[in-house]
């Protein structure tokens, strides 16, 4: 018989496509997991001395206005955030008053 016919040991085309797609999916998921691991690892390395910037607390004032207490290393800052940008209001004492929760009242 003339024409196209599959060899006896050749995989079915649908089976080959399925395994190709499955292999691609496994490799894609592995790549995503490796990138997330690298991001977590590199993020801590490049955050600077003392662990980078940490937001201690924030108070929303309405609209897009916010007061923020941020800690960088051993220093604390009171910042305002608005549509116009971020501004330094004051530098705060490093350690809060004993027995008092740090934050805005």
RAVEN-V425739 format. One record per pair of residues at least 24 apart in sequence whose C-alpha atoms are under 10 Angstrom apart, sorted by the first residue. I is the first residue (numbers start at 0). J is the second residue. If there is no record, write none. Layout:
((I;J) (I;J))
This chain:
((47;71) (47;72) (48;72) (49;73) (55;101) (55;102) (55;103) (56;101) (56;102) (56;103) (57;102) (57;103) (58;102) (58;103) (58;104) (66;103) (67;102) (67;103) (68;101) (68;102) (68;103) (77;103))
